Amino acid sequence: MSSRTTGTRRLTTAQALIAFLARQYTERDGQYHRLISATWGIFGHGNVAGIGQALIESADDMPFLQGRNEQAMVHAAVGHARQTNRLSTHAVTTSIGPGATNLVTGAALATINRLPVLLLPGDTFATRPADPVLQQLEVPYAGDVSVNDTLRPVSAYFDRVTRPEALIPAALQAMRVLTDPAATGAVTLALPQDVQAEGHDWPEEFFAERVWRVRRPQPDEAEIDAAVRAVRAADRPLIIAGGGVHHSRAEAALAAFAAATGIPVASTQAGKGSLPHDHPADVGGIGHTGTATADHLARTADLVIGVGTRYTDFTTASSTLFAQPGVRFVNLNITGFDAHKMAALPLVADARAGLEHLTAALAGHTVPASYAAEYAGLKADWESRVTAAYTPRSEDARPTQPQVLGVLDTLVTGDDILINAAGSLPGDLHKLWRARSRDQYHVEYGYSCMGYEIPAAIGVALAAPGRPVWALVGDGTYLMNPTEIVTAVQERVPIKVVILQNHGYASIGGLSESVGAERYGTAYRYRAPDTTYTGEPLPVDLAANAASLGMRVLRAHTIGDLREALAEARAATVPTCVYVETETADTVSGAPPAEAWWDVPVAETATRTAAVKAREEYDRHVAARRRHL
């Protein structure tokens, strides 16, 4: 990297920011990455003359990507960040007003999932030449509030740059947070439009290349000793691998630890793929959407070793899963906040470093042979259930959703990347999908944001050129946010979009039925005479919609059609959509049912039979809930 320089340079604030961002790098394990590798933008009066003009000035240094929806631009940046293990991300610029507030959902997703993204919304005038200006929120009790303040609670760092010289500390703090593995998330620099365009004499040193080292904090010796004693004392230990395994690139260390100790490994949605599906220690997803194998082992475990997991309600089955009276927890996590959850013995460290220390300290220790044989048999039994769910009754039949996954399973290799976020697909994928590589399974379930998949696929494809990238979407998710198809076409990014048409919010429909709400308002159908949406399906053609946005579309009516269409899409060099109408699970075999509970409160008083019965079932499950103290 270049040495420090002296002198000054006359630039606008926006020009200085873009020049600064173009010279920021990360380093971990000797590997260097461009921290901000591109900037997405939609321009309005709040950023067109500032950041927009600056991007023209720096076109050779800062790649620009044209978006169609502000939320979607953040999703694309987040997808890129996850694919690069948080070592690189994108910036997103918008105008003040609705463009800025459209960032909020994407920012929440990024921060909840601990994924870095830099947000650069325009802001109202710092000098207040006219008050109010277009799109300004007037707050009678505070003159310094704008709509961008909605980004404060969903940002890992927030600053409003009201003077050019204030950019220097703000930009440096932004880079610090983006590259801090324990504190990263959405970082927001709100930029008043007059300040963006204001000239200033900047020190040349501000534009020198900077390398931000991404730390691997080592474990404390006393915490390692306590964790080792807990493992040696356990007869039925279980590892829960979370997203931190992937962020740390700790997959090989986890495999070595599991092989040395024989401890089985279950995975959260973010952690799936930490071990390949055929690894002897991999027992699949855990929790409400988990496998029977993993959930049985969780119920009977006397020690749970969490690695890089936040212990969400889906993972813990709303605090009902870990049923052994004396169960204890060891949590290896880079953040003390997560390491102390479940009243655990904390092991605050980088996941890879912590696993390597544990493996060395536990040399020679293995689980009882009977326990290893038990979970091996349960794993084989579950695999047979997966095969049954994947297997169609005929090549001429309409596929179920699991059968769509089964056909895709026969076509992919470890190079393929599958992206999903919402609906019923996350449950089926977590239970059934056979992950072949560390980064094949990309399900965003921290925020489970409908509309994430297509823009995220673009961000992932930009980070992994040449690899097949699949966005799997149900009809409800597709209708939420299809607009970045235009961007994929424009940029010639050959993503593969699979639309599964099931005429409504299938996941919430099933949940509604289970909690006594009778699938009310969850189907995409005409109104019936009783005013409910139970008439004929709507004549909406989502395939035609995708085609109208420039995508190549393949329609599949049967299993045989689907097999051909998915193979053709996988080989395609242009953005391609496969459209298939799925058979409902109440007419043919679907995915195995949930193996663990999820707490969705049911009406305590009701007159309808469905709700009364659902409440009885709810009360039964609630009785098993516990706090681990």
C-alpha positions in Angstrom: 0.0 0.0 0.0 1.2 3.6 -0.7 2.9 5.7 1.9 1.4 8.8 3.5 1.4 12.1 1.6 1.2 15.8 2.5 -0.5 18.8 1.1 -4.2 19.5 0.3 -6.7 18.8 -2.4 -9.7 21.0 -3.2 -12.8 18.8 -3.6 -16.5 18.8 -2.7 -17.5 16.8 0.4 -19.1 14.2 -1.9 -16.0 14.0 -4.1 -13.8 13.6 -1.1 -16.0 10.8 0.4 -15.9 8.8 -2.9 -12.2 9.2 -3.3 -11.7 8.1 0.3 -13.9 5.0 -0.1 -12.1 3.9 -3.2 -8.9 3.5 -1.2 -10.1 1.4 1.8 -9.1 -2.2 2.1 -9.6 -5.1 4.5 -7.0 -7.7 5.4 -7.4 -11.1 7.2 -5.1 -14.0 7.1 -2.9 -12.2 4.5 -5.8 -11.8 2.1 -6.7 -8.3 0.9 -10.1 -7.1 -0.3 -11.5 -3.8 -1.5 -13.8 -2.8 1.4 -16.3 -0.8 -0.7 -16.1 -2.5 -4.1 -19.0 -0.6 -5.7 -21.7 2.0 -5.1 -25.4 1.5 -5.8 -27.5 4.6 -6.4 -30.9 6.1 -7.3 -30.6 9.8 -7.7 -32.9 12.6 -6.6 -32.5 16.2 -5.6 -30.8 15.2 -2.4 -27.8 13.4 -3.9 -27.7 14.0 -7.7 -25.5 17.1 -7.6 -23.4 15.8 -4.8 -22.7 12.0 -4.7 -24.0 11.6 -8.2 -21.6 14.2 -9.6 -18.8 12.7 -7.5 -19.3 9.3 -8.9 -18.8 10.7 -12.4 -15.5 12.3 -11.2 -14.4 9.0 -9.8 -15.8 6.6 -12.4 -12.5 4.9 -12.9 -12.0 4.3 -9.2 -15.5 3.5 -8.0 -17.8 1.2 -10.0 -21.4 2.3 -10.1 -24.5 0.1 -10.1 -27.9 1.5 -11.1 -30.7 0.2 -8.9 -34.5 0.3 -9.2 -35.6 0.1 -5.5 -33.7 1.5 -2.5 -34.4 -1.4 -0.3 -33.4 -3.8 -3.0 -30.0 -2.0 -3.4 -29.3 -2.7 0.3 -30.2 -6.3 -0.1 -27.8 -6.6 -3.1 -25.0 -5.1 -1.0 -25.8 -7.4 1.9 -25.7 -10.4 -0.4 -22.3 -9.3 -1.6 -21.1 -8.8 1.9 -22.2 -12.3 3.1 -20.6 -14.0 0.0 -17.3 -12.3 0.8 -17.4 -13.2 4.5 -18.0 -9.6 5.5 -14.6 -8.5 4.0 -16.1 -6.5 1.2 -19.4 -4.7 0.8 -21.1 -2.0 -1.3 -22.2 1.6 -0.6 -25.8 2.7 -1.3 -26.8 6.3 -2.0 -30.3 7.7 -2.2 -32.0 11.1 -2.1 -33.6 12.5 1.0 -37.3 11.6 1.5 -38.9 8.3 0.5 -35.6 7.1 -1.1 -33.9 7.4 2.3 -36.7 5.8 4.3 -36.9 3.0 1.8 -33.4 2.0 3.2 -34.8 1.2 6.7 -35.9 -2.4 6.0 -32.6 -3.2 4.3 -30.6 -1.6 7.1 -32.5 -3.6 9.7 -31.8 -6.8 7.8 -28.1 -6.0 7.6 -27.7 -5.1 11.3 -29.8 -8.0 12.6 -27.6 -10.4 10.5 -24.4 -8.6 11.5 -23.5 -7.9 7.9 -21.8 -4.7 6.8 -23.3 -2.2 4.3 -22.6 1.5 4.0 -25.7 3.8 3.5 -25.3 7.3 2.1 -28.7 8.9 2.2 -29.0 12.6 1.2 -30.4 14.8 3.9 -32.1 18.2 4.2 -30.0 21.4 4.0 -27.6 22.0 6.9 -27.7 25.7 6.2 -31.5 25.8 6.1 -31.9 28.4 3.2 -35.6 27.5 2.9 -37.5 25.7 5.6 -39.2 23.3 4.9 -37.6 22.1 1.6 -39.1 19.4 -0.6 -39.5 16.1 1.3 -38.5 17.6 4.7 -40.1 16.3 7.8 -41.0 19.2 10.1 -40.8 18.3 13.8 -42.1 21.1 16.0 -40.0 20.2 19.0 -36.6 19.6 17.2 -35.1 21.4 14.3 -32.3 18.9 13.7 -34.5 15.9 13.0 -35.0 14.5 9.5 -36.5 11.3 8.1 -33.0 9.8 8.1 -33.3 9.6 11.9 -35.5 6.5 11.3 -32.2 4.8 10.4 -30.7 5.3 13.8 -32.1 2.3 15.6 -31.3 0.0 12.7 -27.8 1.2 12.2 -24.6 -0.1 13.9 -23.3 3.4 13.4 -25.0 6.7 12.5 -23.7 10.2 11.8 -24.9 13.3 10.1 -22.1 15.2 8.4 -23.2 18.8 8.7 -19.8 20.4 7.9 -17.2 19.2 5.3 -14.5 18.9 7.9 -16.7 16.6 10.0 -16.5 14.0 7.2 -13.0 12.9 8.2 -13.8 11.5 11.7 -17.2 10.3 10.5 -15.7 8.3 7.6 -13.0 6.8 9.7 -15.5 5.7 12.3 -17.7 4.3 9.6 -14.8 2.1 8.3 -14.0 1.0 11.9 -17.5 -0.3 12.4 -17.8 -1.9 9.0 -14.7 -3.9 9.6 -15.3 -4.8 13.3 -16.5 -8.4 13.3 -18.1 -7.9 16.7 -19.9 -4.7 15.9 -20.7 -4.6 12.2 -24.0 -4.0 10.5 -25.5 -1.1 8.6 -23.5 2.1 8.8 -25.3 5.3 7.9 -23.7 8.6 7.0 -26.5 11.1 6.4 -25.3 13.8 4.0 -27.1 17.2 3.8 -27.3 18.1 0.1 -25.7 21.5 0.5 -22.7 20.0 2.4 -22.3 17.3 -0.3 -21.6 20.0 -2.9 -19.5 22.3 -0.8 -15.8 22.6 -1.6 -13.1 22.1 1.0 -9.3 21.8 1.2 -8.7 18.2 2.2 -5.5 16.8 3.5 -3.9 14.5 1.0 -3.3 12.0 3.8 -7.1 11.4 4.0 -6.9 9.8 0.5 -4.0 7.5 1.2 -4.7 3.8 1.0 -5.8 2.3 4.3 -5.9 -1.3 5.4 -8.3 -2.3 8.1 -7.2 -5.5 9.7 -10.2 -7.8 10.5 -9.3 -9.2 13.9 -9.3 -12.8 15.1 -9.6 -12.4 18.9 -8.0 -15.3 20.7 -9.8 -17.1 23.6 -9.0 -16.4 27.2 -7.1 -19.2 28.8 -9.5 -19.5 31.8 -12.5 -19.6 29.6 -10.9 -22.4 27.5 -10.2 -24.4 30.6 -13.8 -24.0 31.8 -15.2 -25.1 28.4 -12.8 -28.1 28.3 -14.0 -29.3 31.7 -17.6 -29.0 30.6 -17.0 -31.0 27.4 -15.1 -33.7 29.3 -17.9 -34.1 31.8 -20.6 -34.4 29.1 -22.0 -37.7 27.8 -24.3 -36.3 25.2 -22.8 -33.0 23.9 -24.2 -31.2 20.8 -22.7 -28.5 18.7 -24.9 -25.8 17.2 -23.1 -24.1 14.3 -24.4 -20.6 13.6 -23.5 -17.9 11.0 -20.4 -17.0 12.8 -18.8 -20.2 11.6 -19.1 -18.9 8.0 -18.1 -15.3 8.8 -14.9 -16.6 10.4 -14.2 -19.2 7.7 -14.1 -21.7 10.5 -15.6 -24.6 8.6 -12.4 -26.6 8.4 -11.7 -26.0 12.1 -15.2 -27.2 13.0 -14.8 -30.3 10.8 -11.5 -31.1 12.6 -13.1 -30.5 16.0 -16.1 -32.8 15.2 -13.8 -35.5 13.7 -11.5 -35.4 16.8 -14.3 -35.5 19.4 -17.2 -37.2 17.6 -19.5 -34.5 18.8 -22.5 -34.1 16.4 -23.1 -30.8 14.7 -26.5 -29.2 14.1 -26.9 -26.0 12.3 -29.0 -22.9 12.4 -30.3 -21.3 9.2 -27.3 -19.0 9.0 -24.9 -21.9 9.9 -26.2 -24.6 7.5 -23.4 -25.8 5.3 -20.8 -25.4 8.1 -20.3 -29.1 7.4 -21.3 -30.7 4.1 -24.5 -32.8 4.4 -22.6 -36.1 4.0 -20.1 -35.4 6.8 -20.6 -38.1 9.5 -21.1 -35.5 12.3 -23.6 -33.3 10.4 -27.1 -33.9 11.8 -28.9 -31.1 9.9 -30.9 -28.1 10.8 -32.0 -27.5 14.4 -35.1 -26.0 16.0 -38.6 -25.4 14.6 -37.5 -26.0 11.0 -34.9 -28.6 12.0 -34.5 -32.3 11.4 -35.9 -35.0 13.7 -32.3 -36.1 14.3 -31.0 -32.7 15.5 -34.0 -31.9 17.6 -33.9 -35.3 19.3 -30.3 -34.8 20.1 -31.0 -31.3 21.4 -33.8 -32.5 23.7 -31.5 -35.1 25.2 -28.2 -33.2 25.3 -26.5 -32.6 28.6 -24.1 -30.0 27.0 -24.8 -27.6 24.1 -21.8 -25.9 22.5 -23.0 -22.9 20.5 -20.5 -21.6 17.9 -21.3 -18.2 16.4 -25.1 -18.4 17.0 -27.5 -15.9 18.4 -30.0 -18.5 19.8 -33.1 -17.1 18.0 -36.5 -18.5 18.9 -36.5 -20.8 15.8 -33.2 -22.3 17.1 -34.4 -22.8 20.6 -38.0 -23.7 19.7 -39.0 -20.7 21.7 -37.1 -21.9 24.7 -38.6 -25.4 24.8 -36.0 -27.5 22.9 -33.2 -28.1 25.4 -35.2 -30.3 27.8 -32.7 -32.1 29.9 -33.0 -30.7 33.5 -29.2 -30.3 34.0 -28.3 -29.2 30.5 -25.4 -26.7 30.3 -24.2 -24.4 27.6 -20.8 -23.3 26.3 -21.0 -20.4 23.8 -18.1 -19.6 21.5 -18.9 -16.2 20.0 -16.9 -13.1 19.0 -19.4 -10.9 20.9 -19.8 -11.0 24.6 -23.5 -10.2 24.3 -24.1 -13.5 22.4 -21.5 -15.5 24.4 -23.4 -15.0 27.6 -26.8 -16.1 26.4 -28.5 -19.2 27.9 -26.5 -18.6 31.1 -23.6 -20.2 29.3 -20.0 -20.6 30.1 -18.8 -17.8 27.7 -15.9 -18.3 25.3 -15.5 -14.8 23.7 -13.3 -15.3 20.7 -13.1 -15.7 17.0 -14.9 -18.9 16.0 -11.9 -20.4 14.1 -9.4 -19.5 16.9 -11.7 -20.8 19.6 -12.3 -24.1 17.8 -8.6 -24.6 17.2 -7.8 -24.1 20.9 -10.6 -26.4 22.0 -9.4 -29.1 19.6 -5.9 -29.0 21.0 -7.0 -28.9 24.6 -9.4 -31.9 24.1 -6.8 -34.1 22.4 -7.8 -37.7 22.9 -11.3 -37.0 24.2 -14.2 -38.6 22.3 -17.9 -39.1 22.9 -19.1 -42.6 24.0 -19.2 -45.0 21.0 -22.9 -45.7 21.8 -23.8 -42.0 21.3 -21.9 -41.8 18.0 -23.7 -44.9 16.8 -27.1 -43.5 17.9 -26.8 -40.3 16.0 -25.4 -42.1 12.9 -28.6 -44.2 12.8 -30.8 -41.3 13.3 -29.0 -39.4 10.5 -29.6 -42.3 8.1 -33.2 -42.5 9.0 -33.7 -38.8 8.3 -31.9 -39.1 5.0 -34.5 -41.7 3.9 -37.3 -39.2 4.8 -35.6 -36.6 2.7 -35.4 -39.0 -0.2 -39.1 -39.8 0.2 -40.0 -36.1 0.2 -37.9 -35.5 -2.9 -39.2 -38.5 -4.9 -42.1 -37.8 -7.3 -44.8 -40.3 -8.0 -44.5 -39.6 -11.8 -42.5 -37.5 -14.2 -45.8 -36.3 -15.6 -47.1 -35.0 -12.2 -47.1 -31.5 -11.0 -44.3 -31.1 -8.4 -44.7 -30.3 -4.7 -42.4 -27.7 -3.3 -40.1 -30.4 -1.8 -40.0 -32.2 -5.1 -38.8 -28.9 -6.8 -35.9 -29.0 -4.4 -35.4 -32.7 -5.1 -35.1 -32.0 -8.8 -32.7 -29.2 -8.2 -30.7 -31.5 -5.8 -30.0 -33.8 -8.8 -28.6 -31.0 -10.9 -26.4 -28.9 -8.6 -22.7 -29.2 -7.6 -20.8 -27.5 -4.8 -20.5 -24.5 -7.1 -24.2 -23.6 -7.0 -25.5 -21.0 -4.5 -29.1 -21.1 -3.4 -30.7 -17.9 -2.0 -33.9 -17.7 -0.1 -35.4 -15.7 2.8 -39.1 -16.0 3.4 -42.3 -18.0 3.1 -42.4 -21.8 3.5 -39.2 -22.4 1.6 -36.8 -21.7 4.5 -38.5 -24.4 6.5 -38.3 -27.0 3.7 -34.7 -26.0 2.8 -33.5 -26.1 6.4 -35.0 -29.6 6.9 -34.2 -31.1 3.5 -31.5 -29.4 1.5 -28.2 -31.3 1.2 -25.6 -28.6 1.3 -22.5 -29.5 -0.7 -20.2 -26.6 0.1 -19.6 -24.0 2.8 -21.4 -21.2 0.9 -24.1 -23.1 -1.1 -26.9 -22.4 1.4 -27.7 -18.7 1.6 -31.0 -18.3 3.5 -31.5 -14.9 5.2 -33.6 -15.8 8.3 -32.4 -13.3 10.8 -35.0 -10.8 9.4 -36.7 -13.2 6.9 -37.4 -10.4 4.5 -39.7 -11.0 1.6 -38.1 -9.6 -1.5 -34.5 -10.2 -0.5 -33.8 -13.1 -2.8 -33.5 -11.5 -6.3 -31.4 -8.4 -5.4 -29.2 -10.5 -3.1 -28.6 -13.0 -5.9 -27.2 -10.1 -7.9 -24.9 -9.1 -5.1 -23.8 -12.7 -4.6 -23.2 -13.2 -8.4 -21.0 -10.1 -8.5 -18.9 -11.5 -5.6 -18.8 -15.0 -7.2 -18.6 -14.6 -11.0 -19.0 -17.8 -13.0 -20.9 -19.7 -10.3 -24.6 -20.6 -10.7 -26.7 -18.4 -8.4 -30.3 -19.4 -7.7 -33.0 -17.1 -6.2 -35.8 -19.3 -5.0 -39.0 -17.3 -4.5 -42.6 -18.1 -3.8 -45.3 -16.0 -5.5 -45.8 -13.7 -2.5 -42.1 -13.0 -2.2 -41.8 -12.4 -5.9 -44.6 -9.8 -5.9 -42.9 -7.9 -3.1 -39.8 -7.0 -5.0 -39.2 -8.2 -8.6 -37.8 -4.9 -9.9 -34.0 -5.7 -9.7 -34.6 -8.2 -12.5 -34.2 -5.2 -14.7 -30.8 -4.6 -13.1 -29.7 -8.2 -13.7 -30.7 -7.8 -17.3 -28.9 -4.5 -17.6 -25.7 -5.7 -16.1 -25.9 -9.1 -17.8 -25.7 -11.0 -14.5 -26.9 -14.5 -15.2 -28.9 -15.2 -12.0 -31.5 -18.0 -12.1 -34.8 -17.2 -10.5 -37.2 -20.0 -9.6 -40.8 -18.8 -9.0 -43.0 -21.3 -7.2 -46.6 -20.4 -7.7 -48.8 -21.5 -4.9 -51.5 -18.7 -5.0 -50.8 -16.9 -1.8 -48.8 -16.7 1.4 -48.4 -20.4 1.8 -46.3 -20.3 4.9 -48.5 -17.9 6.8 -51.5 -19.7 5.6 -50.3 -22.9 7.3 -49.3 -20.9 10.4 -52.7 -19.2 10.4 -54.5 -22.6 10.4 -52.3 -23.9 13.2 -53.1 -20.9 15.5 -56.9 -20.9 14.9 -57.0 -18.0 12.4 -58.3 -20.3 9.6 -56.0 -19.1 6.8 -57.9 -15.8 6.8 -56.5 -13.4 4.2 -53.6 -15.5 3.1 -54.7 -16.7 -0.3 -54.4 -14.9 -3.6 -58.0 -15.5 -4.7 -61.1 -13.7 -5.7 -63.6 -12.8 -2.9 -66.2 -15.4 -2.3 -69.9 -14.6 -1.5 -69.0 -14.7 2.3 -66.4 -11.9 1.6 -63.4 -14.2 2.3 -60.7 -14.7 -0.3 -61.7 -18.3 -1.1 -62.8 -17.9 -4.7 -60.9 -18.9 -7.8 -57.2 -18.2 -8.0 -56.3 -14.8 -9.5 -55.4 -14.8 -13.2 -52.0 -13.3 -12.4 -49.2 -14.4 -14.7 -45.9 -14.0 -12.9 -43.9 -15.6 -15.7 -45.2 -13.0 -18.1 -44.3 -10.3 -15.6 -40.7 -11.6 -15.4 -40.5 -11.7 -19.1 -41.8 -8.2 -19.4 -38.8 -7.1 -17.2 -36.4 -8.6 -19.7 -35.8 -12.1 -18.3 -35.7 -15.2 -20.3 -38.6 -17.4 -18.9 -39.0 -21.2 -19.0 -42.4 -22.6 -17.9 -42.6 -26.0 -16.3 -45.9 -27.9 -15.8 -44.6 -31.3 -14.7 -41.7 -32.9 -13.0 -40.2 -33.8 -16.4 -40.6 -30.2 -17.7 -39.0 -28.9 -14.5 -36.0 -31.1 -14.8 -35.4 -29.9 -18.3 -36.0 -26.2 -17.4 -33.8 -26.2 -14.4 -30.9 -27.8 -16.4 -31.4 -25.2 -19.2 -31.4 -22.4 -16.6 -28.3 -23.6 -14.9 -26.4 -23.5 -18.2 -27.8 -20.2 -19.3 -25.5 -17.2 -19.7 -28.4 -14.6 -19.4 -30.8 -14.0 -16.5 -33.3 -16.8 -16.6 -36.5 -17.6 -14.8 -38.1 -21.0 -14.2 -41.8 -20.7 -13.4 -43.6 -23.7 -11.9 -47.0 -24.1 -10.3 -46.6 -26.4 -7.3 -49.0 -29.0 -5.9 -50.3 -28.4 -2.4 -49.1 -30.6 0.4 -52.6 -31.5 1.4 -53.1 -33.5 -1.7 -49.8 -35.2 -2.0 -46.8 -35.9 0.2 -45.0 -32.8 1.3 -42.1 -32.0 3.7 -41.9 -33.7 7.1 -43.8 -31.7 9.7 -42.1 -29.5 12.2 -40.2 -31.4 14.9 -40.2 -28.6 17.4 -42.5 -25.8 18.6 -42.6 -22.1 17.7 -44.3 -19.6 20.1 -47.0 -17.6 18.2 -49.5 -16.6 20.8 -53.1 -17.8 20.2 -56.3 -15.9 21.2 -56.9 -16.5 24.8 -60.7 -16.0 24.4 -62.6 -16.9 21.2 -65.9 -18.3 20.0 -64.7 -20.1 16.9 -63.8 -23.7 17.4 -60.5 -23.5 15.5 -59.2 -20.8 17.9 -60.4 -22.6 21.0 -58.7 -25.9 20.0 -55.5 -24.0 19.0 -55.4 -22.3 22.4 -55.6 -25.6 24.1 -52.6 -26.8 22.1 -50.7 -23.6 22.8 -51.2 -23.9 26.5 -49.8 -27.4 26.4 -46.6 -26.3 24.6 -46.1 -23.2 26.8 -45.9 -25.4 29.8 -42.6 -26.8 28.5 -41.0 -23.3 28.1 -38.1 -22.6 30.5 -35.4 -20.1 31.2 -31.9 -21.5 31.4 -30.4 -20.0 34.5 
